[in-house]
């Protein structure tokens, strides 16, 4: 394969449908936003006195503390999920049946289980068997377990996208299969799947809002506590949504930038080989 795409590129008809759907979805979102603003204004929710508290530093310091907790949980969960996902991907590509089948079974089963259900398992089921994790790990462990399956498929797709000749060349010069994977195939695959890894990390960051269930002080839970304290329910959750929007859009922009660089790098590699 000479392309870094991990999926089929849409054709002209599909692209037209995507553009039409995008325009219609945007118009619907704008209409709903206008209706919401009108209702908020009618209910007095847009008054200055209801938004003025969020012009003070203590409010933002508290919410930024929740954002830091969200980021910490997301980073730790992503690191564990990527490490375990890489092991699962290599397991699925193994020539040994006793390694390949359990890895494939894990990926196929866990991908069908909602992350919320795994959170409930860690929160209610494990303590009955004497395994009561600290609050932080009650969120991180289920997120890592759930997202490991998704990262495994990303890594596997990246490894399979590398030209077969790359691995054969490594074996031809005397490298073992493990050395070929570690020194030749894996570095190239990692560069190719980097945009997909960032995109998956965006989803993982949003999943940290499940910390609301375990009372972990992430951003959404901090917003709940703050709203119960100041009585500004709508304003608080809109500010929390805005923070999520800015962070996730920034990560999505990073993923698109990395993908664009990957596309530009393909012609350069071809010219270098020629």
C-alpha positions as CSV (number, residue, x, y, z in Angstrom):
1,X,0.0,0.0,0.0
2,X,1.3,3.4,-0.9
3,X,-1.2,5.5,0.9
4,X,-1.4,6.4,4.6
5,X,-5.2,6.3,4.6
6,X,-6.6,3.7,7.0
7,X,-10.0,3.8,5.3
8,X,-11.6,4.1,1.9
9,X,-11.6,7.6,0.5
10,X,-15.1,8.9,-0.3
11,X,-15.9,9.3,-4.0
12,X,-17.4,12.4,-5.7
13,X,-21.0,11.4,-4.9
14,X,-20.2,10.6,-1.3
15,X,-18.3,13.9,-0.9
16,X,-21.4,15.8,-2.3
17,X,-23.6,14.0,0.2
18,X,-21.2,14.9,3.0
19,X,-21.2,18.5,2.0
20,X,-25.0,18.7,1.9
21,X,-25.3,16.9,5.2
22,X,-22.8,19.3,6.7
23,X,-24.7,22.4,5.5
24,X,-28.0,21.0,6.7
25,X,-26.5,20.0,10.0
26,X,-25.0,23.5,10.4
27,X,-28.2,25.3,9.6
28,X,-30.1,23.1,12.1
29,X,-27.5,23.8,14.8
30,X,-27.7,27.5,14.2
31,X,-31.5,27.4,14.3
32,X,-31.4,25.5,17.6
33,X,-28.8,27.9,19.0
34,X,-31.0,30.9,18.1
35,X,-34.0,29.3,19.7
36,X,-32.1,28.5,22.8
37,X,-30.8,32.1,23.1
38,X,-34.3,33.4,22.6
39,X,-35.6,31.2,25.4
40,X,-32.7,32.1,27.7
41,X,-33.4,35.8,27.1
42,X,-37.1,35.4,27.8
43,X,-36.3,33.6,31.1
44,X,-33.8,36.3,32.2
45,X,-30.8,34.0,31.9
46,X,-28.8,36.4,29.9
47,X,-28.8,39.2,32.5
48,X,-25.4,40.7,33.4
49,X,-25.8,39.8,37.1
50,X,-26.1,36.1,36.3
51,X,-22.8,36.1,34.2
52,X,-20.8,38.5,36.2
53,X,-19.5,35.9,38.7
54,X,-17.6,34.2,35.8
55,X,-15.6,37.4,35.3
56,X,-13.8,36.7,38.6
57,X,-10.7,34.6,39.0
58,X,-11.9,32.3,41.9
59,X,-14.6,30.9,39.6
60,X,-12.2,30.2,36.8
61,X,-9.5,28.8,39.2
62,X,-12.0,26.3,40.4
63,X,-13.0,25.2,36.9
64,X,-9.4,25.1,35.7
65,X,-8.7,22.8,38.6
66,X,-11.4,20.5,37.3
67,X,-9.9,20.8,33.8
68,X,-6.5,19.8,35.2
69,X,-8.0,16.7,36.8
70,X,-9.7,15.9,33.5
71,X,-6.4,16.2,31.6
72,X,-4.6,14.1,34.2
73,X,-7.1,11.3,34.0
74,X,-7.1,11.5,30.2
75,X,-3.3,11.4,29.9
76,X,-2.9,8.5,32.2
77,X,-5.8,6.6,30.6
78,X,-4.4,7.2,27.2
79,X,-0.9,6.1,28.1
80,X,-2.2,2.8,29.6
81,X,-4.7,2.2,26.8
82,X,-2.0,2.8,24.1
83,X,0.5,0.5,25.8
84,X,-2.1,-2.3,26.2
85,X,-3.5,-1.6,22.8
86,X,-0.1,-2.1,21.2
87,X,0.3,-5.4,22.9
88,X,-3.2,-6.4,21.7
89,X,-2.4,-5.3,18.1
90,X,0.8,-7.4,18.1
91,X,-1.1,-10.3,19.6
92,X,-3.7,-10.1,16.8
93,X,-0.9,-10.2,14.2
94,X,0.9,-13.1,15.9
95,X,1.4,-16.3,14.0
96,X,0.6,-18.3,17.2
97,X,-3.0,-19.1,17.4
98,X,-3.1,-19.3,21.2
99,X,-1.9,-15.6,21.2
100,X,-3.9,-14.3,18.3
101,X,-7.4,-15.7,19.3
102,X,-7.5,-14.3,22.9
103,X,-6.3,-10.9,21.7
104,X,-8.9,-10.8,18.9
105,X,-11.6,-12.0,21.4
106,X,-10.7,-9.2,23.8
107,X,-10.9,-6.5,21.1
108,X,-14.2,-7.7,19.7
109,X,-15.9,-8.1,23.1
110,X,-14.7,-4.9,24.8
111,X,-15.5,-2.8,21.7
112,X,-19.2,-3.7,22.3
113,X,-19.3,-2.9,26.0
114,X,-20.1,0.8,26.9
115,X,-17.4,2.5,29.0
116,X,-20.1,3.4,31.5
117,X,-20.8,-0.3,32.2
118,X,-17.1,-0.9,32.9
119,X,-17.1,2.1,35.3
120,X,-20.0,0.5,37.2
121,X,-18.1,-2.8,37.3
122,X,-15.1,-1.1,38.9
123,X,-17.3,1.0,41.2
124,X,-19.7,-1.7,42.5
125,X,-18.6,-5.2,41.5
126,X,-14.9,-5.2,42.3
127,X,-15.2,-3.9,45.9
128,X,-17.4,-7.0,46.7
129,X,-14.4,-9.1,45.9
130,X,-12.0,-7.1,48.0
131,X,-10.7,-4.9,45.2
132,X,-11.6,-1.3,46.1
133,X,-9.5,1.0,43.9
134,X,-8.7,4.6,44.8
135,X,-11.0,7.2,43.3
136,X,-8.7,8.2,40.5
137,X,-8.2,4.7,39.3
138,X,-11.9,3.9,39.4
139,X,-12.2,6.2,36.4
140,X,-8.8,5.6,34.8
141,X,-8.9,1.7,34.8
142,X,-12.3,1.3,32.9
143,X,-11.3,4.0,30.4
144,X,-8.0,2.3,29.7
145,X,-9.6,-1.1,29.4
146,X,-12.3,0.3,27.0
147,X,-10.0,2.4,24.8
148,X,-7.3,-0.2,24.6
149,X,-9.5,-2.1,22.1
150,X,-9.8,0.9,19.9
151,X,-6.1,1.7,20.0
152,X,-5.4,-1.9,19.2
153,X,-7.3,-1.6,16.0
154,X,-5.6,1.7,15.1
155,X,-2.1,0.2,15.7
156,X,-3.0,-3.0,13.8
157,X,-4.3,-1.0,10.8
158,X,-1.1,1.1,10.9
159,X,1.1,-2.0,10.9
160,X,-0.8,-3.6,8.1
161,X,-0.6,-0.4,6.0
162,X,3.3,-0.8,5.9
163,X,4.5,-2.3,2.6
164,X,5.3,-6.0,3.0
165,X,8.7,-5.4,1.5
166,X,9.7,-3.4,4.5
167,X,9.5,-6.4,6.8
168,X,11.0,-8.7,4.2
169,X,13.9,-6.4,3.8
170,X,14.6,-6.5,7.6
171,X,14.5,-10.3,7.7
172,X,16.8,-10.4,4.6
173,X,19.5,-8.5,6.4
174,X,19.4,-10.8,9.4
175,X,17.1,-9.1,11.8
176,X,14.6,-11.2,13.8
177,X,10.9,-10.7,13.5
178,X,10.8,-8.8,16.7
179,X,13.7,-6.5,15.7
180,X,12.1,-5.9,12.3
181,X,8.9,-4.9,14.0
182,X,10.6,-2.7,16.6
183,X,13.2,-1.0,14.3
184,X,11.5,-0.8,10.9
185,X,7.7,-1.4,10.9
186,X,6.6,0.1,14.2
187,X,8.2,3.5,13.8
188,X,6.6,4.0,10.3
189,X,3.3,2.7,11.5
190,X,3.3,5.1,14.5
191,X,3.8,8.1,12.2
192,X,1.0,6.9,10.0
193,X,-1.6,6.4,12.7
194,X,-0.7,9.5,14.8
195,X,-3.7,11.5,13.5
196,X,-6.0,8.6,14.4
197,X,-4.4,8.4,17.8
198,X,-5.1,12.0,18.5
199,X,-8.7,11.6,17.3
200,X,-9.2,8.7,19.6
201,X,-7.7,10.7,22.4
202,X,-10.3,13.3,21.9
203,X,-13.0,10.7,22.5
204,X,-11.2,9.5,25.5
205,X,-11.0,13.1,26.9
206,X,-14.8,13.3,26.6
207,X,-15.2,10.0,28.3
208,X,-13.5,11.4,31.4
209,X,-16.9,13.1,32.1
210,X,-17.8,9.6,33.4
211,X,-15.9,10.7,36.5
212,X,-19.2,12.3,37.4
213,X,-20.4,8.8,38.3
214,X,-17.6,8.0,40.6
215,X,-17.5,11.6,42.1
216,X,-14.0,12.2,40.7
217,X,-13.4,16.0,40.6
218,X,-13.1,16.3,36.8
219,X,-14.5,19.3,34.9
220,X,-18.1,18.2,34.7
221,X,-18.3,17.2,38.3
222,X,-16.6,20.4,39.3
223,X,-19.3,22.3,37.3
224,X,-22.0,20.4,39.2
225,X,-20.5,21.3,42.5
226,X,-20.1,24.9,41.5
227,X,-23.7,25.2,40.2
228,X,-25.1,23.8,43.4
229,X,-23.1,26.4,45.3
230,X,-23.9,29.5,43.3
231,X,-27.3,28.5,41.8
232,X,-26.3,29.4,38.3
233,X,-27.0,26.1,36.7
234,X,-27.4,27.2,33.0
235,X,-24.5,29.6,33.1
236,X,-22.1,27.1,34.8
237,X,-22.9,24.2,32.4
238,X,-22.6,26.5,29.4
239,X,-19.1,27.6,30.6
240,X,-18.1,24.0,31.1
241,X,-19.4,23.1,27.6
242,X,-17.4,26.0,26.2
243,X,-14.2,24.7,27.9
244,X,-14.8,21.2,26.5
245,X,-15.5,22.8,23.0
246,X,-12.2,24.8,23.0
247,X,-10.1,21.8,24.2
248,X,-11.6,19.3,21.8
249,X,-11.6,21.6,18.8
250,X,-7.9,22.3,19.5
251,X,-7.1,18.6,19.6
252,X,-9.2,18.0,16.5
253,X,-7.3,20.7,14.7
254,X,-4.0,19.1,15.8
255,X,-5.3,15.8,14.3
256,X,-6.2,17.4,11.0
257,X,-2.8,19.2,10.9
258,X,-1.0,15.9,11.4
259,X,-3.1,14.2,8.8
260,X,-2.3,17.0,6.3
261,X,1.4,16.6,7.0
262,X,1.2,12.9,6.4
263,X,-0.4,13.4,3.0
264,X,2.3,15.9,2.0
265,X,5.0,13.5,3.2
266,X,3.8,10.7,0.9
267,X,4.8,12.4,-2.4
268,X,8.1,13.4,-0.9
269,X,8.9,9.8,0.1
270,X,8.0,8.6,-3.4
271,X,10.3,11.2,-4.9
272,X,13.1,10.2,-2.6
273,X,12.8,6.6,-3.6
274,X,12.8,7.5,-7.3
